[in-house]
Amino acid sequence: MEIIRVNTPRGLELKGAMWGDNSMDTVVIIMSGICSNVFQNDLLVAAGELLSANNIACIAGHAMDAFSFIAYSDFSTGKQKNTGVVNDDFSLVYEDTEAYVKYAKELRFKNIVLAGHSLGSNKIINYLGNTDDNLVDYFIVSSPVDLAYWFKVMPGVQECIKLAEKFVSEGRGKDILPILFGGFSPMCADTVLGFYNAFNLKNCPVISGEGETNSLNSIKVNGAFVIGEKDSLTEGDPKGFMEKINSYCKHPEKNRVIVVPDASHIFYGKHREYAETLLDCVVNHFMPAVV
């Protein structure tokens, strides 16, 4: 694994990670979800290692705030853990995703697969449905979220929103809230409100009905939708959840819907199975190019 640096048009340098190199024909770019990077999400590492071992390069696309975590002691395990996405601007996810795609193009990969996990999937849907470029050949959407539904079921979200609004009204938008957003992440008040109001990420509204589906309908390439059999953010029907999302695409019959047995939203304990699913998708789509 090599740490890469990807520049955005606004001048911010994103730090990603790469397995393999541009001597390989195909690259899979995986945009990570919230609170996710290669040092604390083994899903990304498992995918990168398996793909590169099979002559397919892999890039983990970290978000703007993938590394500003807060360390804490987990007394149940006796170990230090990191969590949080303290400062981020969710209005810029298109720009960040585009930066990784163009980085791969500059490296002259013949085939570019754009993938995402969790909120990273919503990011790539936003990019694919709004870009005028034709740089991506295939997509893999994994565990996307109906964001409005997510806000309703995650613990303490409404309490965080009210507190964030109070902080901002007092000129304290950069201050970190004293409670975890969604029960899992420290965030400053500005980030909380930016996340909550990120309409550009509300592109899978198949449970809540709150959002838009034009991005899905505007995607120009075919791909795959991957979900864990025990994904808890699908109202008890992971396969149906993904089939509904796929139904908004121009040619849903040309896309694959894949359910990974016994896997959760984050594929805990099933990282190898997730990586094998990505590999299968790529090999089946680019058979002449990768064998």
C-alpha positions as CSV (number, residue, x, y, z in Angstrom):
1,M,0.0,0.0,0.0
2,E,1.2,3.5,-0.9
3,I,-0.1,6.8,0.4
4,I,-1.1,9.0,-2.5
5,R,-1.8,12.7,-2.6
6,V,-4.7,14.0,-4.8
7,N,-5.2,17.7,-5.4
8,T,-8.6,19.2,-5.6
9,P,-9.5,22.4,-7.7
10,R,-9.9,24.4,-4.4
11,G,-6.2,23.6,-3.6
12,L,-6.9,21.1,-0.8
13,E,-4.7,17.9,-0.9
14,L,-6.5,14.7,-0.2
15,K,-4.5,11.8,1.1
16,G,-5.6,8.5,-0.4
17,A,-4.1,5.0,-0.6
18,M,-3.2,2.8,-3.5
19,W,-2.5,-0.9,-4.0
20,G,-0.9,-1.9,-7.3
21,D,0.2,0.6,-10.0
22,N,-0.6,1.9,-13.4
23,S,1.1,-1.0,-15.1
24,M,-2.3,-2.7,-14.5
25,D,-5.1,-2.1,-16.9
26,T,-7.9,-1.6,-14.4
27,V,-8.3,0.4,-11.2
28,V,-11.1,0.3,-8.7
29,I,-11.6,3.6,-6.8
30,I,-13.4,3.0,-3.5
31,M,-14.8,6.2,-1.9
32,S,-14.9,5.6,1.8
33,G,-17.8,6.3,4.1
34,I,-18.0,8.7,7.0
35,C,-15.4,8.0,9.8
36,S,-13.5,5.7,7.4
37,N,-9.9,5.4,6.3
38,V,-7.4,2.6,5.6
39,F,-5.9,2.7,9.1
40,Q,-9.2,1.9,10.9
41,N,-11.4,0.2,8.2
42,D,-10.1,-3.2,7.3
43,L,-12.7,-3.4,4.5
44,L,-10.7,-1.0,2.4
45,V,-7.4,-2.9,3.1
46,A,-9.0,-6.3,2.3
47,A,-10.3,-5.0,-1.0
48,G,-7.0,-3.4,-2.0
49,E,-4.9,-6.4,-1.2
50,L,-7.2,-8.9,-3.0
51,L,-7.7,-6.8,-6.1
52,S,-4.0,-5.9,-6.5
53,A,-3.1,-9.6,-6.0
54,N,-5.3,-10.3,-9.0
55,N,-3.6,-7.6,-11.2
56,I,-6.3,-4.9,-10.5
57,A,-5.1,-1.7,-8.9
58,C,-7.2,-0.2,-6.1
59,I,-7.4,3.3,-4.7
60,A,-9.0,4.2,-1.4
61,G,-10.5,7.6,-1.8
62,H,-10.5,9.4,1.5
63,A,-12.8,12.3,2.2
64,M,-11.7,15.7,3.2
65,D,-11.8,14.9,7.0
66,A,-10.9,11.2,6.9
67,F,-8.1,11.6,9.5
68,S,-9.1,14.2,12.1
69,F,-10.2,11.6,14.6
70,I,-10.5,11.9,18.4
71,A,-8.8,9.1,20.4
72,Y,-10.6,7.5,23.3
73,S,-10.2,4.5,25.6
74,D,-12.6,1.6,25.0
75,F,-12.8,0.0,28.4
76,S,-14.6,-3.1,27.1
77,T,-11.4,-4.0,25.1
78,G,-8.8,-2.1,27.0
79,K,-7.6,-0.5,23.7
80,Q,-7.4,2.9,22.3
81,K,-9.9,3.7,19.4
82,N,-10.3,6.6,17.0
83,T,-13.6,8.0,15.8
84,G,-15.0,11.1,14.3
85,V,-15.3,13.4,11.3
86,V,-14.9,16.7,13.1
87,N,-14.6,19.1,10.2
88,D,-16.0,18.4,6.7
89,D,-17.9,20.1,3.9
90,F,-20.4,17.8,2.4
91,S,-21.2,20.3,-0.4
92,L,-17.8,19.4,-1.9
93,V,-18.2,15.6,-2.3
94,Y,-18.6,15.9,-6.1
95,E,-15.3,17.8,-6.3
96,D,-13.5,15.3,-4.1
97,T,-14.8,12.3,-6.0
98,E,-13.9,13.9,-9.3
99,A,-10.4,14.5,-8.1
100,Y,-9.8,10.8,-7.6
101,V,-11.3,9.9,-10.9
102,K,-9.1,12.4,-12.7
103,Y,-6.1,11.2,-10.8
104,A,-6.7,7.7,-12.1
105,K,-7.1,9.0,-15.6
106,E,-3.9,10.9,-15.4
107,L,-2.2,7.6,-14.5
108,R,-3.6,6.3,-17.8
109,F,-5.5,3.3,-16.5
110,K,-7.5,1.8,-19.4
111,N,-10.5,1.0,-17.2
112,I,-11.8,3.0,-14.2
113,V,-14.3,1.4,-11.8
114,L,-15.8,3.9,-9.3
115,A,-17.0,2.2,-6.1
116,G,-18.2,3.4,-2.8
117,H,-19.1,2.1,0.6
118,S,-21.9,3.5,2.8
119,L,-22.0,7.3,2.5
120,G,-19.2,6.8,-0.1
121,S,-21.8,5.2,-2.3
122,N,-24.0,8.3,-2.1
123,K,-21.0,10.3,-3.0
124,I,-20.3,8.3,-6.2
125,I,-24.0,8.4,-7.2
126,N,-23.9,12.2,-6.9
127,Y,-20.8,12.3,-9.1
128,L,-21.9,9.8,-11.7
129,G,-25.4,11.3,-12.0
130,N,-24.0,14.9,-12.5
131,T,-20.8,14.6,-14.5
132,D,-20.5,15.5,-18.1
133,D,-17.3,13.4,-18.4
134,N,-17.1,9.8,-19.6
135,L,-14.2,8.7,-17.5
136,V,-15.8,5.9,-15.5
137,D,-16.5,2.6,-17.1
138,Y,-18.3,0.7,-14.4
139,F,-19.7,1.4,-10.9
140,I,-20.1,-0.6,-7.7
141,V,-22.4,0.9,-5.1
142,S,-22.1,-0.8,-1.7
143,S,-24.4,-0.3,1.3
144,P,-25.7,3.2,0.3
145,V,-27.9,5.0,2.8
146,D,-31.3,6.7,2.6
147,L,-29.9,9.6,4.5
148,A,-33.2,11.1,5.7
149,Y,-34.2,7.7,7.0
150,W,-30.8,7.3,8.6
151,F,-31.2,10.6,10.5
152,K,-34.5,9.3,11.9
153,V,-33.2,5.9,13.2
154,M,-29.7,6.9,14.5
155,P,-29.7,7.8,18.2
156,G,-29.6,11.4,19.4
157,V,-29.5,13.0,15.9
158,Q,-32.3,15.5,16.6
159,E,-30.7,16.5,19.9
160,C,-27.4,17.1,18.0
161,I,-29.2,19.2,15.4
162,K,-30.8,21.5,18.0
163,L,-27.5,21.9,19.9
164,A,-25.6,22.6,16.6
165,E,-28.1,25.3,15.7
166,K,-27.7,26.9,19.1
167,F,-23.8,26.8,18.8
168,V,-24.0,28.4,15.3
169,S,-26.4,31.1,16.5
170,E,-23.8,31.9,19.2
171,G,-21.0,32.1,16.7
172,R,-19.5,28.8,17.8
173,G,-19.9,26.8,14.6
174,K,-16.3,25.5,14.8
175,D,-16.8,24.1,18.3
176,I,-17.2,20.4,18.8
177,L,-20.5,19.3,20.3
178,P,-20.3,17.7,23.7
179,I,-22.4,14.7,22.4
180,L,-21.6,12.3,19.6
181,F,-23.5,12.8,16.3
182,G,-25.5,9.6,15.7
183,G,-23.9,8.1,18.8
184,F,-20.6,7.5,17.0
185,S,-18.9,10.7,15.8
186,P,-17.7,13.9,17.4
187,M,-18.5,16.8,15.0
188,C,-18.3,20.5,15.1
189,A,-21.6,22.3,14.8
190,D,-21.0,23.5,11.2
191,T,-20.3,19.9,10.1
192,V,-23.4,18.6,11.8
193,L,-25.7,21.0,10.1
194,G,-23.8,20.6,6.8
195,F,-24.3,16.8,7.0
196,Y,-28.0,17.1,8.0
197,N,-28.7,19.5,5.1
198,A,-26.7,17.7,2.4
199,F,-29.4,17.3,-0.2
200,N,-26.7,16.2,-2.7
201,L,-26.3,13.0,-0.7
202,K,-30.0,12.3,-0.3
203,N,-30.0,10.4,-3.6
204,C,-31.3,7.0,-2.4
205,P,-34.7,8.0,-0.8
206,V,-36.4,4.7,-1.2
207,I,-37.6,4.4,2.4
208,S,-38.1,8.1,3.5
209,G,-39.2,9.5,0.1
210,E,-37.1,12.6,1.0
211,G,-34.5,13.4,-1.6
212,E,-34.0,13.1,-5.3
213,T,-33.6,10.2,-7.8
214,N,-32.5,12.2,-10.8
215,S,-28.9,11.3,-10.1
216,L,-29.6,7.6,-10.2
217,N,-31.6,8.1,-13.4
218,S,-28.8,10.1,-15.0
219,I,-26.0,7.6,-14.5
220,K,-24.6,6.7,-17.9
221,V,-22.8,3.4,-17.2
222,N,-23.8,0.1,-15.8
223,G,-22.7,-1.5,-12.6
224,A,-23.5,-3.4,-9.5
225,F,-25.3,-2.8,-6.2
226,V,-23.9,-4.7,-3.2
227,I,-25.5,-5.1,0.2
228,G,-25.1,-7.2,3.3
229,E,-27.8,-9.6,4.1
230,K,-28.0,-8.1,7.6
231,D,-27.7,-4.4,6.7
232,S,-29.7,-2.7,9.5
233,L,-30.3,0.5,7.5
234,T,-32.7,-1.1,5.0
235,E,-35.9,-1.4,7.1
236,G,-35.4,-5.2,7.2
237,D,-35.2,-5.8,3.5
238,P,-31.7,-5.4,2.1
239,K,-32.3,-6.9,-1.3
240,G,-35.6,-5.0,-1.8
241,F,-33.8,-1.8,-0.7
242,M,-31.2,-2.3,-3.4
243,E,-33.6,-3.3,-6.0
244,K,-35.7,-0.2,-5.4
245,I,-32.5,2.0,-5.8
246,N,-31.6,0.2,-8.9
247,S,-35.1,0.6,-10.4
248,Y,-34.4,4.4,-10.8
249,C,-31.5,3.7,-13.1
250,K,-32.0,4.0,-16.9
251,H,-31.4,0.3,-17.5
252,P,-31.8,-1.6,-14.2
253,E,-31.9,-4.9,-16.0
254,K,-28.2,-4.4,-17.0
255,N,-27.1,-3.9,-13.4
256,R,-26.4,-6.6,-10.8
257,V,-27.9,-6.7,-7.3
258,I,-25.7,-8.8,-5.0
259,V,-26.5,-9.8,-1.4
260,V,-23.5,-10.9,0.7
261,P,-24.7,-13.6,3.1
262,D,-24.6,-12.9,6.8
263,A,-23.0,-9.5,6.3
264,S,-23.8,-6.2,8.1
265,H,-23.8,-2.6,6.9
266,I,-20.0,-2.4,7.5
267,F,-19.3,-6.0,6.5
268,Y,-17.8,-6.7,9.9
269,G,-16.1,-10.1,9.9
270,K,-16.9,-10.3,6.2
271,H,-14.3,-8.1,4.7
272,R,-12.8,-11.0,2.6
273,E,-16.2,-11.8,1.2
274,Y,-16.8,-8.2,0.3
275,A,-13.4,-8.0,-1.4
276,E,-14.2,-11.2,-3.4
277,T,-17.5,-9.7,-4.5
278,L,-15.7,-6.6,-5.9
279,L,-13.2,-8.9,-7.6
280,D,-16.0,-10.9,-9.1
281,C,-17.8,-7.8,-10.4
282,V,-14.7,-6.4,-12.1
283,V,-13.5,-9.8,-13.6
284,N,-17.0,-10.4,-15.0
285,H,-17.3,-7.0,-16.6
286,F,-13.7,-6.6,-17.9
287,M,-12.9,-10.2,-18.6
288,P,-10.8,-9.5,-21.7
289,A,-8.9,-6.8,-19.9
290,V,-7.9,-8.5,-16.7
291,V,-7.2,-12.1,-17.6
